[in-house]
Amino acid sequence: MLTNRERVIQLLLTTSQDLAPNTLGVSAQFISKKLAIQRSTVSLYLNELVRNGEALKTSTRPVYFIAQSVYEANPQRFIHLNEHLEQQKTAQTAKVDPFKQLIGAESSLKNVVNQIKSAVIYPPNGMSCLLVGDSGVGKSYLAQLAYEFAKREGFVTGKFTVLNCAEYADNPELLSSILFGHVKGAFTGAEATREGLLATAKDGYLFLDEVHRLAPESQEKLFQYMDKGTYRPVGETKAVYESNARLIFATTEKQNIDFLQTFLRRIPMVIQIPSFHHRTKQEKLDLIANLFLNEAHVMHRNIKISAAVAALLVNAELPGNVGKLQSIVKLTCAESLLKQRDTTTSLLIKVADLPLDFMTNKSQPSVTGNPILINYHDSEIKEVAIKERTKLFEFATEIIEITQQVGSDDVSRQQYFEVTARIANKIADFVSFDLRRHRDGSILEFLETTIKGILGNFYLDFGINRFNSNSHLLALIVLFLNDFEDDRQVADLTTTLVQLQQQFGRRYNLSTQLVQAIAVQLNLQNPELYTLFIFNFIFAQQEQLIPIKTNAVIVTHGYSTASSIATTVNRLLNGSVYEGVDMPLDASISEVVSELKRYFRTINTESDLLLLVDMGSLTQLAAMLEPHYDGKIAMMTNVSTAMALVIGQDILKNQLTTDRLKKIAVQQQPQTKVVIPVQKAKVILTTCITGIGAAKYLQRIVTDSTNGSIKIVTKDFYQLKQNGLQDPIFDQYNVKLIIGTDDPNVKEIPYLSVEELINPEVGNRIFLNAFPDMFSQQQLTKMNQAMVRAFTLDNIAANLAVLDPQITVGQVEQTVLILERSLGRKMDVYLRISLYMHLCFMVERIVQREPNLDYHQVQQFQKTHQHFIQITTDALSDIQHYYKITIPVSEIGFIYDILNSRLDLANLD
């Protein structure tokens, strides 16, 4: 026997095959009558087929459908339908919303987009608006989109003209001339009359960026134009010019100190643009991915962004916002391209490729996501997958799978409830404890108030005998869906909802009415998905209700405090025992009573009532409640989760008595315990893959370089790698850092390689994080110099035959310092070590009167680099005097080549 869905598909297929050429298709009403199935159910099935690409749908009224397979088999046959589809396609193309391409248009920028659209469509000629935001947030891009929207909607036909007022801030007369135009002879050099941008932008938009740099005189002229649509060019005293150019302004100034108040009053729409830091995680990932995609298009190469890089960029607070992010992405790709020349492989973007100025003071973030893969053939990246969205659709799939089994031999109704309750609890745990909120708390509070009101109104119709019914938790779930839903189609979602409607009609109806009410407050992409989750929540909560004799309420001050305790204890008791009533911090007792009276309207007031409150006068509260409640009222102060749990167990057993309450009150005394941690010595571990001997060598260098201020302990590499944090050494010491030649991968302990150790850009940052109270920046600089000297000295000592390494290295160190100052160039650690080695061996060669090395084109070098030769000779003067030697120009040529390979010396001479 066919299911209703299969019957609908079958009839659509056969009817489509029999359609006449002059018809558009078959209606839902026709199928409903033929099969005796509700029209709403038929529409659900048909729309699902459209979403899955199995049917076509017209935009007419009524709507007509045709099987996709039938149409594709012979599209020329359906003449009338083809004409309609072509018109429909043209109409849709003409009305494509340019804001669709804006990342965040449906989330953090939704209000911004709506304000801009309102300004565009406002009659008769739009409203002037001011975009306010930090540098790089996208004000210019939004202004461009506003123009494109206005043009597509038919409000403008002219051009989009841009003027950056900051470029002419030092010449207000010229700026005024550019903006308003001038007449011949208006000023020196005005040899002809010239139109201004107000005339150029006629029938279009004029965008004035950095408008706060506009002189007060020009602001006055502009607000006269905004009032009357007229203006006078510079030098014009009689004629008045007209324009209908629309105005958009942008500024980075939030205090409005550079604006005339008369000017600001004429800008009715001021729109705040959020910074990159305040965008949602999804938007940040999408922005990052699309910026890397732009670079992939330039390089014609696929890109793989490591999860660590994505995490660092997502969590960054960028002073230049998206503009700065774009610069970082470009520099990162350039650095990575330099290291990975093989164009046949994907370009792997690693943390080491990020710009050093960006990485300064950055700590390693927790990495939980996957790498982002960029295909340069893609024209755009609509959305980067994130774990929260993945989790959302995993939950949806779980609910759908168990629902499809309910009523079968495999799953009984009781088993269905048990599984549904487990899923509901998993969702509750996720939104309460694992989910990082992207919304302002006021939105959650507002939505929770809305849900409370809806549930209270539905009490008589649906028999829910709990006032709040975990409304705080339900609000969290709704915002979770709103943050992470997308337009993907969920398999079997429609058929599952039809099944729920048939088997659990009353609770399904409550779910749909809740969704309809929520849709008034939030934009819902997929209302069916909300219905599924809300039904799951309501079904689990309602089935858990146990007929108990005591109504129990927790009342506390503060947002969601009572709700949180009530929800937690209800979960632990596996039943709906408590309601939470959250009151503002400054709420009076009369306000508490008013809220409780609303709750009384939803319960049997002849049952016992227990109030657990945080503070206040019980005598006064009891006196004010007594006239409004028929049953016995008991109250306790200083409510806690532990107290509510103990009392809740008695309520579930219907064993709560006055004596029992008094006994619990005595038992619930606060306990005190002070824990004094064992102070373990802070140490650095040194380890080496080649053996403990090399680790001891590292130990000596680090100990000497830190003047013994930090205890250094050696550890066998393979033991450390195998044991990890379980190694006994972590019980003995507080290990702050591991230094070695290879990473033993001990979680939670920072690792510093030997190369990073002598690189101050990396090493200093890691040392400061590990020992923030022990080192200043100056001490770290000295320590780094000592380490470089130690490494260099050991290498030189093993190779110098005549000279004293200690003396020679000290002399060379001073020479390099003088060179840095004279050249005005800071050498990195690797260049400094190379120079130390070269200069030491050069001095020994000259002292031993070995033949000078031949330098190519020494005469040309001497002619073109006299300034460098003089600087280097002066820097080497102490060495020449000490050893009574003369360093020839050919040797200085080699020094130039070493420096020029790492420093830009092109403009030195």
C-alpha positions in Angstrom: 0.0 0.0 0.0 1.4 3.4 -1.0 2.0 6.2 1.5 0.2 9.5 1.0 3.5 11.0 -0.2 4.0 8.3 -2.8 0.4 8.8 -4.0 0.9 12.5 -4.4 4.1 11.9 -6.4 2.4 9.2 -8.6 -0.6 11.5 -9.4 1.7 14.5 -10.2 3.7 12.3 -12.6 0.7 10.9 -14.5 -1.1 14.2 -14.6 2.0 16.0 -15.9 2.3 13.5 -18.7 -1.3 14.3 -19.8 -1.1 18.1 -19.6 -2.1 20.1 -22.7 0.5 22.5 -24.2 -1.5 25.6 -23.1 -1.6 24.7 -19.4 0.8 25.6 -16.7 0.6 22.5 -14.6 -1.4 20.9 -11.9 -2.6 22.6 -8.6 -2.4 21.3 -5.1 -6.2 21.7 -4.9 -6.7 19.3 -7.8 -4.5 16.6 -6.2 -6.1 17.2 -2.8 -9.6 16.5 -4.3 -8.5 13.5 -6.3 -6.7 11.7 -3.4 -8.9 13.0 -0.5 -5.9 14.3 1.3 -5.8 17.7 3.1 -4.6 20.5 0.8 -2.0 21.7 3.3 -0.4 18.2 3.4 -0.3 18.0 -0.4 1.4 21.4 -0.5 4.0 20.2 2.0 4.8 17.2 -0.3 4.8 19.2 -3.5 7.1 22.0 -2.1 9.5 19.4 -0.8 9.7 17.9 -4.4 10.5 21.4 -5.7 13.3 21.9 -3.2 14.7 18.5 -4.1 14.6 19.3 -7.8 11.9 16.8 -8.6 9.2 19.3 -9.6 8.8 22.8 -11.1 6.6 25.5 -9.6 5.1 28.6 -11.0 4.8 32.0 -9.2 1.2 32.4 -10.2 -1.9 32.4 -8.0 -2.9 29.6 -7.8 0.5 27.9 -7.9 0.9 25.1 -10.4 3.3 22.2 -10.3 4.8 19.8 -13.0 7.0 16.8 -12.6 10.6 17.8 -13.5 11.3 14.5 -15.3 8.3 15.0 -17.6 9.2 18.6 -18.4 12.9 17.8 -19.1 11.9 14.9 -21.4 10.2 17.3 -23.9 10.4 21.0 -22.8 9.3 22.3 -26.2 5.9 20.7 -25.7 5.0 23.1 -22.8 4.7 26.3 -24.8 2.7 28.3 -22.3 4.8 27.1 -19.3 8.0 28.0 -21.1 6.8 31.5 -21.6 5.9 31.9 -18.0 9.2 30.4 -16.8 11.2 32.8 -19.0 9.2 35.8 -17.6 9.7 34.4 -14.1 13.4 34.1 -14.6 13.7 37.6 -16.1 11.7 39.1 -13.2 13.8 37.3 -10.6 17.1 38.4 -12.3 15.9 42.0 -12.4 15.0 41.9 -8.7 18.2 40.1 -7.5 18.9 41.9 -4.2 22.6 43.2 -4.3 22.7 42.8 -0.5 22.5 39.0 -1.0 26.2 39.0 -1.7 26.9 40.8 1.6 28.3 38.4 4.3 26.2 38.9 7.4 23.2 40.4 5.6 20.9 38.0 7.4 22.6 38.1 10.8 24.8 40.8 12.4 24.2 43.3 9.5 20.5 42.5 9.1 19.4 45.7 10.9 22.0 47.8 9.0 20.7 46.4 5.6 17.1 47.2 6.6 18.0 50.7 7.6 19.8 51.3 4.3 16.9 49.9 2.3 14.4 52.1 4.3 16.5 55.2 3.5 16.6 54.2 -0.2 12.9 53.7 -0.7 11.6 56.6 1.4 9.6 59.0 -0.7 10.0 61.2 -2.6 13.7 61.1 -3.1 15.1 58.8 -0.4 16.6 59.8 3.0 20.2 61.0 3.5 22.0 58.6 5.8 25.2 58.6 7.8 27.3 55.4 8.0 29.3 55.3 11.3 32.0 52.8 11.9 35.7 52.2 12.5 38.1 52.2 9.6 37.8 49.1 7.4 34.3 47.9 8.5 33.0 48.3 4.9 31.2 51.6 4.8 32.2 52.3 1.2 31.1 48.8 0.2 27.7 49.3 1.9 27.2 52.7 0.2 27.9 51.0 -3.2 25.4 48.3 -2.4 22.8 50.9 -1.5 23.3 52.5 -4.9 22.9 49.1 -6.7 19.8 48.4 -4.7 18.3 51.7 -5.6 19.1 51.3 -9.3 17.6 47.8 -9.5 14.5 49.0 -7.7 14.1 51.8 -10.2 14.7 54.7 -7.8 17.9 56.0 -9.5 19.2 56.0 -13.1 22.4 58.0 -12.7 25.9 57.3 -11.5 27.5 56.4 -8.2 29.9 59.3 -7.4 32.5 59.1 -4.6 34.4 61.9 -2.8 36.8 61.4 0.1 36.7 64.6 2.0 39.9 63.8 3.8 41.9 64.2 0.6 41.1 67.9 0.5 40.8 68.6 4.2 43.7 71.0 4.0 42.2 73.0 1.2 38.5 73.6 2.0 38.1 76.1 -0.9 39.1 73.4 -3.4 36.9 70.9 -1.7 33.9 73.3 -2.0 34.7 73.8 -5.7 34.8 70.1 -6.4 31.6 69.5 -4.5 29.5 72.4 -5.8 31.4 73.5 -8.9 32.6 77.0 -9.7 32.0 79.8 -12.2 34.6 81.4 -14.4 36.8 83.8 -12.4 35.6 82.6 -9.0 39.3 82.3 -7.9 42.7 82.5 -9.4 43.0 79.8 -12.0 39.3 79.4 -12.6 39.5 80.0 -16.3 36.2 78.3 -17.1 33.0 77.3 -15.4 33.0 73.8 -14.1 30.2 71.5 -12.8 30.6 70.1 -9.3 29.9 66.5 -8.1 26.3 67.5 -7.1 25.6 68.1 -10.8 27.6 65.0 -11.9 25.6 62.8 -9.5 22.2 63.9 -10.8 19.7 61.1 -10.8 22.2 59.0 -8.9 24.1 58.9 -5.6 26.9 61.0 -4.1 28.9 59.3 -1.5 30.9 61.6 0.8 33.5 59.5 2.8 35.2 60.9 5.9 32.5 63.6 5.9 33.7 64.9 9.3 36.7 66.5 7.4 34.2 68.7 5.6 34.7 72.4 6.6 31.8 74.1 8.5 31.1 76.4 5.4 30.7 73.3 3.2 28.4 71.6 5.8 26.2 74.7 5.7 25.9 74.6 1.9 25.1 70.9 2.0 22.3 71.2 4.6 20.8 74.0 2.5 20.9 71.5 -0.5 19.3 68.8 1.7 16.5 71.3 2.7 15.7 72.7 -0.7 17.5 70.6 -3.4 19.3 73.8 -4.5 22.9 75.1 -4.3 25.2 77.8 -5.6 28.6 77.0 -7.2 31.6 78.8 -5.8 31.6 82.4 -7.1 28.0 82.4 -8.2 25.9 85.2 -6.6 22.7 85.1 -8.5 21.7 81.9 -10.2 20.5 78.9 -8.1 21.2 75.4 -9.4 19.1 72.3 -8.8 20.0 68.6 -8.4 18.2 65.5 -7.2 21.4 63.6 -6.3 20.9 61.4 -3.2 23.4 61.6 -0.4 25.2 59.0 1.7 27.8 60.0 4.2 30.4 58.0 6.1 32.5 58.8 9.1 34.8 57.1 11.7 33.9 59.7 14.3 31.4 58.5 16.9 31.5 61.6 19.0 30.3 64.0 16.3 32.6 66.7 17.5 33.5 67.9 14.0 29.9 68.2 12.8 27.6 71.2 13.0 24.5 70.3 14.9 22.4 71.9 12.2 24.0 69.6 9.7 23.5 66.4 11.8 19.8 67.3 12.4 19.3 67.0 8.6 20.5 63.4 8.5 17.6 61.4 9.9 19.2 58.0 9.5 22.4 57.3 11.4 23.6 53.7 10.9 26.2 52.1 13.2 28.3 49.5 11.4 29.7 46.7 13.7 33.4 46.0 13.8 34.9 42.7 12.7 35.3 41.7 16.4 31.5 42.0 16.8 30.6 39.9 13.8 29.4 36.3 14.3 31.9 33.4 14.1 30.2 32.2 10.9 30.5 35.6 9.3 34.2 35.9 10.3 35.0 32.5 8.8 33.1 33.3 5.6 34.9 36.7 5.3 38.3 34.9 5.8 37.5 32.2 3.3 36.4 34.7 0.6 39.4 36.9 1.1 41.7 33.8 0.6 39.5 32.9 -2.4 40.4 36.3 -4.0 44.1 35.5 -3.6 43.5 32.0 -5.0 42.0 33.6 -8.1 45.1 35.8 -8.5 47.6 32.9 -8.0 45.5 30.3 -9.9 46.2 27.9 -7.1 44.1 26.0 -4.5 44.6 26.9 -0.8 44.4 25.0 2.4 44.0 27.1 5.5 45.1 25.3 8.7 42.5 25.3 11.6 45.0 27.1 13.8 45.3 30.0 11.3 41.5 30.2 11.0 41.2 30.3 14.8 43.8 33.1 15.2 42.1 35.2 12.5 38.6 34.6 13.8 39.6 35.6 17.4 41.7 38.6 16.4 40.7 42.1 17.3 41.8 44.0 14.2 42.2 47.8 14.4 41.6 48.0 10.6 38.7 45.5 10.7 38.0 43.8 7.3 40.4 46.1 5.5 43.2 45.0 7.9 42.2 41.4 7.5 42.4 41.7 3.7 46.0 43.0 4.1 46.9 40.2 6.5 45.5 37.5 4.1 47.5 39.0 1.1 50.8 39.1 3.1 50.2 35.6 4.5 49.7 34.2 1.0 52.8 36.0 -0.3 54.9 34.5 2.6 53.5 31.0 2.0 54.0 31.3 -1.8 57.7 32.1 -1.2 58.1 28.8 0.7 55.9 26.6 -1.6 56.8 27.1 -5.2 55.3 23.9 -6.5 52.2 25.1 -8.3 50.8 21.6 -8.7 50.0 21.3 -5.0 47.6 23.3 -2.8 49.1 26.2 -0.9 49.2 25.3 2.8 48.6 28.3 5.0 50.3 27.8 8.4 50.7 29.9 11.5 54.3 30.6 10.6 53.1 32.4 7.4 51.1 35.0 9.3 52.8 38.5 9.5 55.0 39.0 12.5 53.3 42.3 13.6 50.0 40.4 13.6 51.4 37.5 15.7 52.9 39.8 18.4 51.4 39.0 21.8 49.1 36.4 20.2 48.6 33.2 22.3 47.8 29.9 20.7 44.0 29.6 20.5 42.1 26.4 21.2 41.7 24.7 17.8 38.6 22.6 17.3 37.7 23.1 13.7 38.8 21.6 10.4 41.1 23.1 7.8 39.4 25.3 5.2 39.8 24.2 1.6 39.7 26.9 -1.1 39.2 25.9 -4.8 40.4 28.7 -7.1 37.8 27.6 -9.7 35.0 28.6 -7.4 33.4 32.0 -8.0 32.4 32.5 -4.3 32.3 30.7 -1.0 28.8 30.9 0.4 29.5 29.4 3.8 32.3 27.7 5.7 31.1 24.7 7.7 31.4 25.1 11.5 30.8 22.6 14.2 27.8 24.4 15.7 25.9 24.1 12.4 27.0 20.5 12.0 25.7 19.8 15.5 22.3 21.5 14.7 21.7 19.2 11.7 22.9 16.1 13.6 20.2 16.8 16.2 17.6 17.3 13.5 18.6 13.9 11.9 18.3 12.1 15.3 14.8 13.5 15.9 13.7 12.6 12.4 15.1 9.0 12.6 13.4 8.1 15.8 10.1 9.8 14.8 10.0 7.7 11.6 10.2 4.5 13.8 7.6 5.4 16.3 4.5 3.1 16.3 6.4 0.4 14.4 7.3 -3.0 15.9 10.9 -1.7 16.5 10.0 1.4 18.7 7.1 1.6 21.1 5.5 4.9 22.2 7.3 4.7 25.5 10.6 4.0 23.8 10.0 7.0 21.6 9.4 9.2 24.6 12.6 8.0 26.3 14.8 8.6 23.2 13.1 12.0 22.5 13.8 13.0 26.1 17.5 12.0 25.7 17.8 14.0 22.6 16.1 17.0 24.2 18.5 16.8 27.1 21.5 16.6 24.7 20.3 19.7 23.0 19.7 21.5 26.3 23.2 20.6 27.5 24.7 21.8 24.2 23.0 25.2 24.2 23.5 25.7 27.9 27.2 24.7 28.3 28.9 24.2 24.9 27.6 27.0 22.8 29.2 30.4 22.7 26.6 33.1 22.4 26.9 35.6 19.5 23.8 37.7 20.4 23.4 40.4 22.9 21.8 39.2 26.1 18.9 41.6 25.8 17.7 39.7 22.7 17.6 36.4 24.7 15.7 38.1 27.5 13.2 39.6 25.1 12.6 36.3 23.3 12.2 34.5 26.6 9.5 37.0 27.7 7.7 36.4 24.4 7.8 32.7 24.9 6.5 33.0 28.4 3.6 35.0 27.2 2.7 32.5 24.5 2.8 29.5 26.8 0.7 31.3 29.4 -1.9 32.1 26.7 -2.0 28.5 25.5 -2.6 27.0 28.9 -6.3 26.5 28.6 -6.1 25.1 25.1 -3.2 22.7 25.5 -3.3 21.8 29.2 0.4 22.8 30.0 0.3 23.2 33.8 3.7 24.8 34.1 3.9 28.6 34.0 7.3 29.1 32.4 7.7 25.6 31.0 11.5 26.1 30.8 11.1 29.2 28.6 14.7 30.2 29.2 15.9 27.0 27.8 13.5 27.1 24.9 14.7 30.7 24.1 18.3 29.4 24.0 17.3 26.6 21.6 15.5 29.1 19.3 18.5 31.4 19.1 20.8 28.4 18.5 18.6 27.6 15.4 18.5 31.3 14.3 22.3 31.7 14.6 23.2 28.5 12.7 20.4 27.4 10.4 20.9 27.7 6.6 18.8 27.1 3.5 19.8 23.4 3.1 17.1 20.8 2.7 16.8 18.4 5.6 15.9 14.9 4.3 12.4 13.7 5.3 11.7 16.8 7.4 8.3 17.4 5.7 7.1 13.8 6.0 8.2 13.7 9.6 6.2 16.8 10.5 3.1 15.3 8.8 3.6 12.2 10.9 3.9 14.3 14.1 0.8 16.2 13.2 -1.2 12.9 12.7 0.0 11.2 15.9 0.5 14.2 18.3 -1.9 16.8 17.0 -2.3 19.0 20.0 1.4 19.3 20.8 2.2 19.7 17.2 -0.3 22.6 16.9 1.3 24.3 20.0 4.7 24.0 18.3 3.5 25.6 15.0 1.8 28.4 16.9 5.0 29.1 18.8 6.9 29.2 15.6 4.4 31.6 14.1 4.8 33.9 17.1 8.6 33.7 17.1 8.6 34.5 13.4 7.2 37.9 14.3 10.4 38.6 16.3 13.1 36.8 14.3 13.7 36.1 10.6 13.3 32.3 10.2 14.8 30.7 7.1 13.3 27.3 7.6 10.2 27.4 9.9 9.7 23.6 9.6 13.1 23.1 11.3 12.0 25.3 14.2 8.7 23.3 14.4 10.7 20.0 14.7 13.0 21.3 17.5 10.2 23.0 19.5 8.0 19.9 19.2 10.9 17.7 20.5 11.4 20.1 23.4 7.6 20.4 24.3 7.0 16.7 23.9 9.9 15.7 26.2 8.9 18.3 28.8 5.2 17.5 28.8 5.8 13.7 29.0 8.0 14.3 32.1 5.2 15.9 34.1 4.3 13.8 37.2 1.1 14.3 39.1 2.4 15.8 42.3 0.6 17.6 45.2 2.9 20.5 45.7 3.4 23.5 43.4 7.1 24.6 43.8 8.5 27.9 42.6 12.0 29.3 42.8 12.1 33.2 43.0 15.4 35.0 42.7 16.7 38.4 41.7 18.9 38.6 38.6 18.4 37.6 35.0 17.8 33.8 34.5 19.1 32.9 38.0 15.9 31.2 39.1 15.3 29.7 35.7 18.8 28.2 35.7 18.4 26.6 39.1 14.9 25.3 38.2 16.1 23.9 34.9 19.2 22.2 36.4 17.3 20.6 39.3 14.4 19.4 37.0 17.0 17.8 34.8 18.6 16.0 37.8 15.2 14.9 39.0 14.1 13.8 35.5 10.8 15.6 36.1 9.2 19.1 35.9 9.1 20.0 39.7 10.1 23.6 39.8 9.2 26.8 38.0 11.7 29.7 38.0 10.6 33.3 38.4 13.4 35.8 37.6 13.0 39.3 39.0 15.1 42.5 38.3 17.6 43.4 41.0 15.5 46.4 42.1 12.2 44.6 42.1 9.9 45.3 45.1 7.9 42.7 47.0 4.7 43.9 45.3 6.2 43.2 41.9 7.2 39.7 43.0 3.6 39.1 44.1 2.3 40.4 40.8 4.5 37.9 38.9 3.4 35.1 41.2 -0.3 36.0 40.7 0.2 35.5 36.9 1.6 32.0 37.7 -1.3 31.2 40.0 -3.7 31.5 37.1 -2.1 28.5 35.4 -2.2 26.0 38.4 -4.5 24.5 40.9 -4.3 27.0 43.8 -5.8 24.5 46.3 -2.6 22.4 46.2 0.3 23.2 48.6 2.7 25.9 47.5 6.4 26.0 48.2 8.4 29.2 47.5 12.2 29.0 47.6 13.5 32.6 47.5 17.0 34.2 47.6 16.3 37.0 50.1 13.7 39.3 51.6 11.0 39.4 54.3 9.0 36.1 54.4 6.5 37.7 56.8 5.6 40.5 54.4 5.6 38.2 51.4 3.3 35.7 53.1 0.8 38.4 54.1 0.6 39.7 50.5 0.2 36.3 48.9 -2.4 34.8 51.3 -5.4 36.6 49.8 -4.6 35.2 46.3 -3.9 31.5 47.1 -6.3 28.9 48.6 -3.8 26.3 49.7 -1.1 26.1 52.3 2.0 28.3 51.5 5.5 27.4 52.7 8.6 29.5 52.2 12.4 29.2 52.6 15.1 31.8 52.0 18.7 31.4 50.8 17.8 29.0 48.0 20.5 26.9 46.4 20.7 24.1 43.8 21.5 21.6 46.6 18.6 22.7 48.7 16.2 22.6 45.7 17.4 19.1 44.8 16.8 17.7 48.3 13.4 19.2 48.6 12.5 18.2 45.0 13.1 14.5 45.8 10.5 14.7 48.6 8.1 16.6 46.3 8.3 13.9 43.7 7.4 11.3 46.3 4.7 13.5 47.7 6.4 13.3 51.1 7.2 16.9 51.8 5.9 18.0 55.2 6.5 21.1 57.5 8.8 19.1 59.8 10.8 17.8 56.8 11.2 21.4 55.6 12.5 22.5 59.0 14.9 19.6 59.1 16.3 20.4 55.6 16.7 24.1 56.6 18.9 23.0 59.5 20.9 20.6 57.3 21.5 23.2 54.5 24.2 25.1 56.4 27.1 26.5 54.3 30.4 24.5 54.5 33.8 26.1 54.4 37.1 24.7 53.2 40.2 26.5 52.2 42.5 24.7 49.8 46.2 25.7 50.0 47.9 24.4 46.8 51.3 22.7 47.1 53.8 25.1 45.6 55.8 23.3 43.0 58.9 24.9 41.6 58.5 26.6 38.2 60.9 25.0 35.7 61.8 24.8 32.1 62.4 21.3 30.6 65.2 20.9 28.0 65.0 17.8 25.8 66.7 16.6 22.7 66.0 13.8 20.3 69.7 13.0 20.0 70.1 12.2 23.7 70.3 13.6 27.2 73.8 15.0 26.5 72.5 17.5 24.0 69.7 18.3 26.4 72.3 19.1 29.1 74.1 21.4 26.6 70.8 23.3 26.2 70.4 23.3 29.9 73.7 25.1 30.4 73.0 27.7 27.7 69.6 28.5 29.0 70.8 28.6 32.6 73.6 30.9 31.8 71.4 33.1 29.6 68.8 33.5 32.4 71.4 34.1 35.0 70.1 31.1 36.9 66.8 32.8 37.7 64.9 29.8 36.4 65.4 26.2 37.3 66.3 24.2 34.2 65.7 20.4 34.2 66.8 17.9 31.5 64.5 15.1 30.4 64.8 12.2 28.0 62.9 13.0 24.8 61.4 9.6 24.2 60.2 9.2 27.8 58.6 12.6 27.6 56.9 11.9 24.2 55.6 8.5 25.4 54.4 9.5 28.9 53.1 13.1 28.1 51.5 14.7 31.1 51.6 11.4 33.0 55.3 11.6 33.3 56.4 11.8 37.0 58.3 15.0 36.3 55.0 16.9 36.1 54.1 15.8 39.6 57.5 17.1 40.8 57.6 20.4 39.0 55.3 23.1 37.6 56.7 22.9 34.0 56.1 26.2 32.3 58.0 25.6 29.1 59.7 22.8 27.0 62.8 23.7 25.0 64.3 21.2 22.6 65.4 20.2 19.1 62.1 18.3 18.4 58.6 18.7 19.8 57.5 15.9 22.2 53.9 17.1 21.8 53.0 17.4 25.5 49.5 18.9 25.6 49.0 22.1 27.5 52.8 22.8 27.9 54.2 25.4 25.4 57.1 24.1 23.3 60.0 26.3 22.0 62.4 25.0 19.4 66.1 26.0 19.3 65.5 28.1 16.2 62.6 29.9 18.0 64.7 30.2 21.2 67.2 32.6 19.5 64.5 34.4 17.5 63.3 37.3 19.7 60.1 37.7 17.6 59.0 34.2 18.8 61.1 33.3 21.8 60.4 36.6 23.8 56.7 36.2 23.4 56.6 32.6 24.6 58.9 33.5 27.6 56.7 36.4 28.6 53.6 34.2 28.5 55.3 31.5 30.6 57.0 33.8 33.1 55.0 37.1 33.0 56.3 38.4 36.3 59.9 37.5 35.9 61.1 39.3 32.7 60.9 42.8 31.3 61.3 43.4 27.6 64.8 44.8 28.2 65.9 41.7 30.2 64.6 39.4 27.4 66.6 41.4 24.8 69.8 40.9 26.9 68.9 37.2 27.4 68.5 36.8 23.6 71.8 38.4 22.9 73.5 36.1 25.5 71.9 33.0 23.8 73.0 34.1 20.3 76.5 34.7 21.7 76.5 31.3 23.4 75.5 29.5 20.3 78.0 31.5 18.2 80.8 31.1 20.7 80.5 27.3 20.8 80.6 27.0 17.0 83.5 29.5 16.7 85.5 27.9 19.5 85.4 24.6 17.7 86.9 26.1 14.5 89.2 29.0 15.5 92.8 27.9 15.5 94.7 31.0 16.8 92.4 33.7 18.3 90.7 33.6 21.7 87.0 32.9 21.0 85.8 34.9 24.0 87.7 38.0 23.1 87.0 37.8 19.3 83.3 37.2 19.7 83.0 40.2 22.1 84.8 42.4 19.6 82.7 41.2 16.7 79.5 41.7 18.7 80.4 45.3 19.3 81.2 45.7 15.6 77.8 44.4 14.5 76.0 46.7 17.0 77.8 49.7 15.5 76.9 48.5 12.0 73.2 48.3 13.0 73.2 51.8 14.3 75.1 53.3 11.4 73.0 51.5 8.7 69.8 52.2 10.5 68.8 48.6 9.9 67.9 46.0 12.6 69.4 42.6 11.9 67.4 39.5 12.7 69.0 36.7 14.8 70.0 34.5 11.9 71.8 37.3 10.0 73.5 38.3 13.2 74.9 34.8 13.8 76.0 34.5 10.1 77.8 37.8 10.5 79.5 36.8 13.8 80.8 33.6 12.2 82.1 35.3 9.0 83.8 38.2 10.8 85.5 36.0 13.3 87.0 33.7 10.6 87.8 36.7 8.4 89.9 38.3 11.3 91.8 35.1 11.9 92.6 34.7 8.2 94.0 38.3 8.0 95.9 37.9 11.3 97.5 34.7 9.9 98.3 36.6 6.7 96.5 34.1 4.6 95.8 35.3 1.0 92.8 37.6 0.6 89.6 36.1 -0.9 89.0 37.4 -4.5 85.9 39.6 -4.7 84.2 40.0 -8.0 84.5 43.5 -9.6 86.2 44.9 -6.5 86.9 48.2 -8.3 83.3 48.7 -9.3 82.2 47.9 -5.7 84.7 50.5 -4.4 83.4 53.1 -6.8 79.7 52.6 -6.1 79.6 51.8 -2.4 82.0 54.3 -0.8 79.5 55.2 2.0 79.1 51.6 3.0 82.9 51.0 2.9 83.4 54.0 5.2 80.7 52.8 7.7 82.1 49.3 7.8 85.7 50.5 8.2 84.7 52.7 11.1 82.8 49.8 12.7 85.9 47.5 12.4 88.4 50.1 13.6 88.8 48.6 17.1 89.4 45.2 15.7 92.0 46.6 13.2 93.7 48.5 16.0 93.7 45.6 18.4 95.2 43.1 16.0 97.3 45.7 14.1 95.7 44.7 10.7 94.1 46.4 7.8 90.9 45.0 6.4 90.9 45.3 2.6 88.0 46.5 0.5 87.5 43.0 -1.0 86.6 41.6 2.5 84.2 44.5 3.0 82.6 43.5 -0.3 81.8 40.1 1.1 80.3 41.8 4.2 78.1 43.9 1.9 76.8 40.8 0.1 75.9 39.0 3.4 74.0 42.1 4.6 72.4 42.9 1.3 71.0 39.3 1.0 68.8 40.0 4.1 68.6 43.8 4.3 67.6 46.4 1.7 70.8 48.5 1.2 69.8 49.8 -2.3 69.4 53.4 -1.1 72.4 53.5 1.2 74.8 55.0 -1.3 
